[in-house]
Amino acid sequence: MILKYLPKILVFMGLIAVLVSCHSTDEQNNQNGDVLSPQMVLANKELLLNRTIRVRGIAEADARVLCTLMACSQENPCCNMCGAALQLCDAGSCITLSGSYSGRQVGCSGNECGLTCFPLEQGGIYQVIGVWKKLPYEQYVLKFHGIDVR
């Protein structure tokens, strides 16, 4: 009686082997993937959705800085608190980093006289790992997982 189902069992086992092989290959690609520039990520933004990628670029605070609007005195000209997104940029293209790292929010904060970014320092060249995500209103971000030290 089992011989009757043997061809179907063999086909099923072969299918499982192929699926496991594809999954392993995809995981290897994610682990050992090519390093992309922000420009390459943006050019392939739909193809890269929900994939773990490596991106190399210069850390910069987003130009769209949001600040409180208190009237500051001459003695304390930098009294407003400010914040901005942290980006990786290269050749005029920037991607926004999001999420948290080591229990802190990824981004830039400070006042109108200067911002400090976490976990990357502005002007530094970094290679980071993250998952490329699409948010509402056609906004794309790299959900930061860590700094690639390879």
PEWORA-V493879 format. One record per residue. N is the residue number from 1. SS is DSSP state (hx for helix, st for strand, lp for the rest). PSI is psi in whole degrees, -180 to 180 (* if undefined). D_LAST is the distance of its C-alpha to the last C-alpha in Angstrom with 1 decimal. Layout:
BEGIN
n,ss,psi,d_last
N,SS,PSI,D_LAST
N,SS,PSI,D_LAST
END
This chain:
BEGIN
n,ss,psi,d_last
1,lp,-39,56.1
2,hx,-28,52.4
3,hx,-30,52.6
4,hx,-36,53.6
5,hx,-4,50.1
6,hx,-46,48.1
7,hx,-40,47.1
8,hx,-39,45.9
9,hx,-44,43.9
10,hx,-42,42.3
11,hx,-44,41.4
12,hx,-44,40.0
13,hx,-37,37.9
14,hx,-41,36.6
15,hx,-42,35.6
16,hx,-43,33.7
17,hx,-42,31.8
18,hx,-44,30.9
19,hx,-42,29.8
20,hx,-42,27.6
21,hx,-45,26.1
22,hx,-42,25.4
23,hx,-43,23.9
24,hx,-42,21.5
25,hx,-42,20.5
26,hx,-41,20.0
27,hx,-41,17.8
28,hx,-42,15.7
29,hx,-41,15.5
30,hx,-39,14.4
31,hx,-39,11.7
32,hx,23,10.5
33,lp,163,12.0
34,lp,154,11.9
35,st,127,10.6
36,st,155,14.0
37,st,159,15.8
38,hx,-37,18.3
39,hx,-42,21.0
40,hx,-38,19.9
41,hx,-48,19.7
42,hx,-34,23.2
43,hx,-21,24.5
44,lp,32,23.6
45,lp,-36,24.1
46,lp,-37,26.5
47,lp,-29,24.6
48,lp,-3,21.5
49,lp,133,23.5
50,lp,20,22.5
51,lp,146,19.3
52,st,125,15.8
53,st,163,13.8
54,st,131,10.8
55,st,137,12.2
56,st,131,11.5
57,st,-176,14.5
58,st,129,16.6
59,st,129,17.7
60,st,149,21.4
61,st,140,24.3
62,lp,142,26.3
63,lp,-21,29.5
64,lp,80,31.6
65,lp,132,32.0
66,st,130,34.5
67,st,155,36.6
68,lp,164,39.7
69,lp,43,42.8
70,lp,149,44.7
71,lp,117,46.9
72,lp,146,45.4
73,lp,168,47.7
74,lp,-30,47.5
75,lp,-26,46.6
76,lp,71,43.7
77,lp,-10,42.5
78,lp,49,39.1
79,lp,-12,40.6
80,lp,138,39.0
81,st,140,35.9
82,st,159,33.4
83,st,155,30.4
84,st,160,28.1
85,lp,153,25.3
86,st,134,21.8
87,st,158,20.4
88,st,127,17.6
89,st,156,19.4
90,st,132,19.4
91,lp,40,22.5
92,lp,-2,24.9
93,st,137,23.3
94,st,144,22.0
95,st,146,21.0
96,st,137,21.9
97,st,145,19.7
98,st,175,21.8
99,lp,-161,22.1
100,st,159,21.5
101,st,128,18.8
102,lp,38,19.9
103,lp,5,23.4
104,st,150,23.6
105,st,135,24.0
106,lp,130,21.4
107,st,-169,23.3
108,st,141,25.2
109,st,162,28.4
110,st,-134,30.9
111,st,-176,34.1
112,lp,-7,35.4
113,lp,-10,34.6
114,st,151,30.9
115,st,146,28.1
116,st,134,25.2
117,st,153,22.2
118,st,138,20.2
119,lp,7,17.4
120,lp,146,16.3
121,lp,133,18.3
122,lp,136,20.3
123,lp,-15,19.5
124,lp,149,15.9
125,st,125,13.3
126,st,155,10.7
127,st,116,8.5
128,st,160,10.1
129,st,138,11.1
130,st,177,14.8
131,st,127,18.0
132,st,121,20.0
133,st,153,23.6
134,st,125,27.0
135,st,172,29.3
136,lp,158,33.0
137,lp,34,34.4
138,lp,29,31.8
139,st,134,29.1
140,st,142,25.5
141,st,157,22.6
142,st,110,19.0
143,st,107,19.4
144,st,127,16.5
145,st,-32,14.7
146,st,175,11.9
147,st,129,9.2
148,lp,118,5.7
149,lp,7,3.8
150,lp,*,0.0
END
